[in-house]
Every structure is written in C-alpha cells, then in structure tokens.
Amino acid sequence: SHDERLLQLGLRDSDAWTCTPYLPEGGNVPKRGAILAWSESACAIFANSVLAARTNRHGAIMDLLCNIVGKAPLTGLLTAEGRRATWLVEVRTEELPNPQLLGAAIGTKVLADVPFIVGLDRFLDSGLNAETRDYLHEMGAACATYGAVGLYHVEKITPEAVNYATGLLVSNYRTYIIGERELQTVLDAYPVLWEDKDARPEKCFVGCPHLSRQQLHWWADELHSALQARNRSRLAVKTTLCAAPQVLRSFRADQAAYERLERAGVKFSAGCPMQLFDNDLSAGEAIVTNSNKLRAYTAARFFPDEELVEILISGEIGGGS
C-alpha cells in the first residue's frame, strides 16, 4: 500500500497525515536555519517565514528525492539573497484584518516574490505566540494559494524580521498599501459557484489548513455562545472541523469543550476538506467555509469566521453577503 511505501521512505507513522506537521502536537517543528525539502505550499511558507527554516516549494516527487539523498539544490529561498524582500506591504487597516483576505490580497499582488509586511505589530504582540502563529498560518496559506509566495517577513514578529528589520528589503523594492477597501474588493470579487445561487447552505468545512488546538477552542466557545444567545441547542448546518489526528486527540482530552461541540452536532475529521471535493463526495452541494484556500480550489463559498458562525446557527446567509 501507499502507507507501507511511505513508511519505508521515512513517514513517521500511519497517523502522520496532516498539512500542519509544524504544530507542536504534530511534532515536526524544524529548527531555525534547518534545510528542508517541503512541497505543500502552506507548509513551505510557514517553515520559511514563521520558523525561519529554509525550503523551496518543491514538486511532490522532488521533495521525496531530496529526502532520500539528504540534499536539496542550493538556490532560491535556501540562500540569503533569495530570502530578501522585493515588496514592502503596508497594512493600514483600522483593525486586525482577516488573515485569509490579507493573504489573498498579498499573494495576488506579489505573486512569487518575497514581501516585507509592516503594520501588523499594531494588533499582534511582538515576536511569536500561539495566537500570532495561528494568524500567520492562515495568512500564509492564502498567500501561497493566491500567488506562489514561499516566504514573507513581518516587522517585529517573524524571526528574520526581528533580527534584520528593513535591512531585508532590496534597494529597489516596490510598495503595496492595503486598507479596508482593498480587502473588501477581494471579498466582493468572489463569484458564487453554487448550482443554485440562492440555496441554503447544506454543509460547512472549517480547517483548511488544519486547525490548531487554540482554534478548535475558539470555535467551541463561539458556537456555544451563539447557540445560547439564540436559545438553540444544535447548528442548522452540518459542520465538520478538520485538524491533525494528534491535535484532535489533545482537544478531546478537554471533555467539556469537545462534548459541547458534539452536542451541537459538529463532526471532527483528520481528513483534508479538499479531498472530499476531489472525490466528488460533495458534488453539487451548497458548502460554506472560512478557508480562502478551499474556496479557491472548489465551489465552496467563503465567509469570515464571525459571519460564518451566524450562518451555522441560523442556517441562512445574511442579507447582502
């Protein structure tokens, strides 16, 4: 089987399937400066940017070959020059922007270049904590989906930006300014690809890329509060939260939060939401998500987290969205 062959090639165990191996529970957290050969776009950008390890975005066979011989071509994001930023991205929003929309705007603009992002440290603490890591994990996945970004730097937050600041910018960098209007334009441009554009949502998938434990707790709290406020006990839309097997195990250990979600009708999966579409298991269904990546590759409709919570409780899409 595929599993057996991959185990021979070094797959840790048959439970190691996830697009977030770099979360603490996944246990594959590369050290700063480590040379990798990763191919999954959301993984490569996280390793480069947040962990300051070094990998190019390899094709899926190239990464296996690199790992077999223990070498990777010394080019691109493995080199100091290749890691310098060619774009200065100024975030000028009044509040912390939705990471999925910010990532889409950046990826669409800079394509395969390296952006140096300023203005996020107004909302996120300096350096890295769990909340910032989750924010960057979502922003990066969208950057990589809507462009081919393999590395970004965030002023006062990501490791190389903390050390070198604007010294990371090349002399002839270009500037891109992002305000609320820019992000709203991104959101408004998304077409509705449902067969029946006015359908009530039938299913929801959250966790593309896979959710962290903190994010699972956020959904548990938000959905519980929203249900109580509406005096309801169950969600009106079939909802699946996706996360790595180890993250789900860790979350289940908090019985109160886990059972709260189960009672509300939430299902959990270690699978990949995109695979469900690839297999036509959800063909023609009206599906909603908070994942800009899933939206890009499927017919699912994207809604920011807070708006999605309302849709899951009411079973209806709010006016004008």
C-alpha positions as CSV (number, residue, x, y, z in Angstrom):
1,S,0.0,0.0,0.0
2,H,1.0,3.7,-0.2
3,D,1.3,3.8,3.5
4,E,3.8,1.0,3.6
5,R,5.9,2.5,0.9
6,L,5.9,5.9,2.6
7,L,6.8,4.3,6.0
8,Q,9.8,2.8,4.2
9,L,10.7,6.2,3.0
10,G,10.6,7.7,6.5
11,L,7.0,8.6,7.2
12,R,6.8,8.7,11.0
13,D,3.7,6.5,11.4
14,S,0.4,6.0,9.7
15,D,-1.1,8.8,11.8
16,A,1.2,11.4,10.4
17,W,-1.1,12.7,7.7
18,T,-1.7,16.4,8.1
19,C,-1.0,19.7,6.3
20,T,0.1,21.2,9.7
21,P,3.0,18.9,10.8
22,Y,4.7,22.0,12.2
23,L,2.2,22.5,15.1
24,P,3.6,21.4,18.5
25,E,1.3,18.3,18.6
26,G,2.4,17.2,15.1
27,G,6.0,17.2,16.3
28,N,7.7,18.1,13.1
29,V,8.9,21.5,14.0
30,P,12.1,22.4,12.1
31,K,14.7,24.5,13.9
32,R,15.7,27.9,12.6
33,G,18.1,27.6,9.6
34,A,17.3,23.9,9.1
35,I,17.4,22.9,5.4
36,L,14.2,21.2,4.3
37,A,12.6,19.9,1.1
38,W,8.9,20.5,1.6
39,S,6.3,20.7,-1.1
40,E,2.9,21.5,0.4
41,S,2.5,25.2,-0.1
42,A,1.1,26.2,3.3
43,C,3.8,24.1,5.0
44,A,6.7,25.6,3.0
45,I,5.6,29.2,3.6
46,F,5.1,28.5,7.3
47,A,8.5,26.8,7.7
48,N,10.3,29.6,5.9
49,S,8.5,32.6,7.4
50,V,7.4,31.7,11.0
51,L,10.1,29.1,11.8
52,A,12.9,30.7,9.7
53,A,13.9,27.2,8.4
54,R,14.8,27.1,4.7
55,T,12.9,25.3,1.9
56,N,11.9,26.0,-1.6
57,R,8.4,24.9,-2.8
58,H,9.3,21.6,-4.4
59,G,7.3,19.4,-6.6
60,A,5.9,16.3,-4.8
61,I,8.4,13.9,-6.3
62,M,11.4,16.3,-6.0
63,D,10.8,16.6,-2.2
64,L,11.0,12.8,-1.9
65,L,14.2,12.6,-3.9
66,C,15.7,15.3,-1.8
67,N,14.8,13.5,1.4
68,I,16.2,10.2,0.1
69,V,19.6,11.6,-0.7
70,G,19.6,14.2,2.1
71,K,20.4,17.1,-0.2
72,A,18.5,20.0,-1.8
73,P,19.6,22.3,-4.6
74,L,21.3,25.4,-3.1
75,T,19.1,28.0,-4.7
76,G,16.2,30.4,-4.1
77,L,14.9,30.5,-0.5
78,L,17.9,28.5,0.7
79,T,20.2,31.4,0.0
80,A,20.5,34.7,2.0
81,E,20.0,36.7,-1.2
82,G,16.9,34.7,-2.2
83,R,15.3,35.5,1.2
84,R,15.5,39.3,0.8
85,A,12.2,41.1,0.3
86,T,11.3,42.8,-3.0
87,W,8.0,44.2,-1.8
88,L,7.1,46.4,1.2
89,V,3.5,45.7,2.1
90,E,1.9,48.4,4.3
91,V,-1.2,47.2,6.3
92,R,-3.2,50.4,7.0
93,T,-6.4,48.9,8.3
94,E,-8.2,50.2,11.5
95,E,-8.4,46.7,12.9
96,L,-6.6,43.4,12.6
97,P,-7.5,42.2,9.0
98,N,-9.0,38.8,8.3
99,P,-5.8,36.7,7.7
100,Q,-7.4,34.8,4.8
101,L,-8.3,38.0,2.9
102,L,-5.0,39.7,3.7
103,G,-3.1,36.7,2.4
104,A,-5.2,36.6,-0.8
105,A,-4.5,40.3,-1.4
106,I,-0.8,39.9,-0.9
107,G,-0.4,36.7,-2.9
108,T,-2.4,38.2,-5.9
109,K,-0.1,41.2,-5.9
110,V,3.4,39.9,-5.2
111,L,3.0,36.5,-7.0
112,A,6.2,34.6,-6.4
113,D,8.1,37.4,-4.7
114,V,9.0,37.9,-1.0
115,P,7.0,40.6,0.8
116,F,8.1,42.5,4.0
117,I,4.9,43.3,5.8
118,V,4.6,46.2,8.2
119,G,1.6,47.4,10.3
120,L,0.5,44.0,11.8
121,D,2.5,44.6,15.0
122,R,-0.1,47.2,15.9
123,F,-2.5,44.3,16.6
124,L,-0.3,41.3,17.3
125,D,2.3,41.3,20.0
126,S,5.9,41.5,19.0
127,G,7.5,38.1,18.5
128,L,5.6,34.8,18.2
129,N,2.9,33.4,20.5
130,A,0.1,30.9,19.8
131,E,-2.4,33.5,18.6
132,T,0.1,35.1,16.2
133,R,1.3,31.7,14.9
134,D,-2.3,30.8,14.1
135,Y,-2.9,34.1,12.4
136,L,0.2,33.8,10.2
137,H,-0.6,30.1,9.5
138,E,-3.9,31.2,7.9
139,M,-2.5,34.3,6.2
140,G,0.4,32.3,4.7
141,A,-1.8,29.6,3.3
142,A,-3.8,32.2,1.4
143,C,-0.6,34.0,0.3
144,A,0.6,30.7,-1.2
145,T,-2.8,29.9,-2.7
146,Y,-3.4,33.2,-4.5
147,G,0.3,33.6,-5.6
148,A,3.3,31.5,-5.3
149,V,4.7,33.1,-2.2
150,G,7.1,30.8,-0.3
151,L,8.4,33.3,2.3
152,Y,7.2,36.6,3.9
153,H,8.7,38.7,6.7
154,V,6.5,40.5,9.3
155,E,8.1,43.5,11.0
156,K,8.9,42.9,14.7
157,I,7.2,39.4,14.5
158,T,8.9,36.8,12.3
159,P,12.4,35.8,13.4
160,E,14.4,37.2,10.5
161,A,12.4,40.5,10.5
162,V,13.2,40.8,14.3
163,N,16.9,40.4,13.6
164,Y,17.3,42.4,10.4
165,A,14.3,44.6,10.1
166,T,14.1,46.7,6.9
167,G,17.6,45.5,6.1
168,L,15.8,42.6,4.5
169,L,14.5,44.8,1.7
170,V,16.4,45.1,-1.6
171,S,17.2,48.6,-2.6
172,N,14.7,48.8,-5.5
173,Y,11.7,47.3,-3.6
174,R,8.1,48.1,-4.6
175,T,5.4,49.2,-2.2
176,Y,1.8,47.9,-1.9
177,I,-0.6,49.6,0.6
178,I,-3.6,47.6,1.9
179,G,-6.6,49.2,3.6
180,E,-10.1,48.1,4.3
181,R,-11.3,48.9,0.8
182,E,-8.6,46.7,-0.8
183,L,-9.8,43.7,1.4
184,Q,-13.4,44.4,0.7
185,T,-12.7,44.4,-3.1
186,V,-11.0,41.0,-2.7
187,L,-14.1,39.6,-0.9
188,D,-16.6,41.2,-3.3
189,A,-14.8,39.7,-6.3
190,Y,-15.5,36.1,-5.3
191,P,-18.1,34.5,-7.6
192,V,-20.9,32.3,-6.2
193,L,-20.2,28.9,-7.9
194,W,-23.2,27.0,-6.4
195,E,-25.6,25.4,-8.9
196,D,-28.4,27.2,-7.0
197,K,-27.0,30.6,-6.1
198,D,-29.8,31.2,-3.5
199,A,-29.6,27.8,-1.8
200,R,-29.5,27.4,1.9
201,P,-26.1,26.1,3.0
202,E,-26.0,22.3,3.4
203,K,-22.5,21.7,4.8
204,C,-19.6,23.6,6.3
205,F,-15.9,22.7,6.4
206,V,-13.6,24.5,8.7
207,G,-9.9,23.6,8.9
208,C,-8.1,24.1,5.5
209,P,-5.3,24.2,6.5
210,H,-5.9,22.0,9.6
211,L,-6.9,23.8,12.8
212,S,-4.7,24.2,15.8
213,R,-5.9,23.3,19.3
214,Q,-6.4,27.0,20.1
215,Q,-8.6,27.4,17.0
216,L,-10.7,24.4,18.0
217,H,-11.3,26.0,21.4
218,W,-12.2,29.3,19.6
219,W,-14.9,27.5,17.6
220,A,-16.2,25.6,20.6
221,D,-16.6,28.9,22.6
222,E,-18.0,31.0,19.7
223,L,-20.5,28.4,18.6
224,H,-21.6,27.6,22.2
225,S,-22.1,31.3,22.9
226,A,-24.0,31.9,19.7
227,L,-26.3,28.9,20.3
228,Q,-27.1,30.1,23.8
229,A,-27.8,33.6,22.6
230,R,-30.3,32.2,20.1
231,N,-31.7,29.7,22.6
232,R,-30.8,26.8,20.3
233,S,-29.0,23.5,21.0
234,R,-27.8,22.4,17.6
235,L,-26.3,24.0,14.5
236,A,-28.5,24.4,11.4
237,V,-25.8,23.4,9.0
238,K,-23.8,20.1,9.0
239,T,-20.4,21.2,10.2
240,T,-17.0,19.4,10.2
241,L,-13.9,20.8,11.9
242,C,-10.7,19.3,10.5
243,A,-7.4,19.0,12.3
244,A,-4.4,16.7,12.6
245,P,-5.0,13.4,14.5
246,Q,-2.7,14.5,17.4
247,V,-4.4,17.9,17.7
248,L,-7.8,16.2,17.8
249,R,-6.6,13.8,20.5
250,S,-5.3,16.7,22.5
251,F,-8.5,18.6,22.1
252,R,-10.7,15.6,23.0
253,A,-8.8,15.5,26.4
254,D,-10.7,18.7,27.3
255,Q,-14.0,16.8,27.6
256,A,-16.2,19.8,28.3
257,A,-15.3,21.7,25.1
258,Y,-15.3,18.5,22.9
259,E,-18.7,17.4,24.2
260,R,-20.1,20.9,23.8
261,L,-19.3,20.8,20.1
262,E,-20.6,17.2,19.7
263,R,-23.9,18.1,21.3
264,A,-24.2,21.0,18.8
265,G,-23.9,18.4,16.0
266,V,-20.3,19.2,15.0
267,K,-18.3,16.4,13.4
268,F,-14.5,16.1,13.6
269,S,-12.2,14.8,10.8
270,A,-8.4,14.3,10.4
271,G,-9.1,14.4,6.6
272,C,-8.5,17.1,4.1
273,P,-11.6,19.1,3.1
274,M,-10.2,19.4,-0.5
275,Q,-10.1,15.6,-0.8
276,L,-13.8,15.5,-0.3
277,F,-14.3,17.7,-3.3
278,D,-11.7,15.8,-5.4
279,N,-13.7,12.6,-4.8
280,D,-17.0,14.2,-5.8
281,L,-18.4,13.3,-2.4
282,S,-19.9,16.8,-2.1
283,A,-20.5,17.5,-5.8
284,G,-23.3,20.0,-6.3
285,E,-23.8,20.7,-2.6
286,A,-24.1,24.2,-1.2
287,I,-21.0,24.3,1.0
288,V,-19.7,27.2,3.1
289,T,-16.2,27.6,4.7
290,N,-13.9,30.1,6.4
291,S,-11.0,28.9,4.2
292,N,-9.9,31.0,1.3
293,K,-7.8,28.1,0.1
294,L,-10.8,25.7,-0.1
295,R,-12.7,28.5,-1.8
296,A,-10.0,28.9,-4.4
297,Y,-10.0,25.3,-5.4
298,T,-13.7,24.3,-5.1
299,A,-17.2,25.6,-5.4
300,A,-17.4,26.4,-1.6
301,R,-18.4,29.9,-0.6
302,F,-16.0,31.9,1.7
303,F,-17.2,33.8,4.8
304,P,-15.1,35.4,7.6
305,D,-15.2,33.5,10.9
306,E,-17.7,35.7,12.7
307,E,-20.1,35.8,9.8
308,L,-19.8,32.0,9.3
309,V,-20.8,31.5,13.0
310,E,-24.1,33.3,12.3
311,I,-24.7,31.3,9.2
312,L,-24.1,28.0,11.0
313,I,-26.6,29.0,13.8
314,S,-29.3,30.4,11.6
315,G,-28.9,28.1,8.5
316,E,-29.2,31.2,6.3
317,I,-26.8,33.5,4.6
318,G,-27.2,37.1,5.9
319,G,-28.6,39.8,3.7
320,G,-26.3,41.2,1.0
321,S,-23.3,38.8,1.6
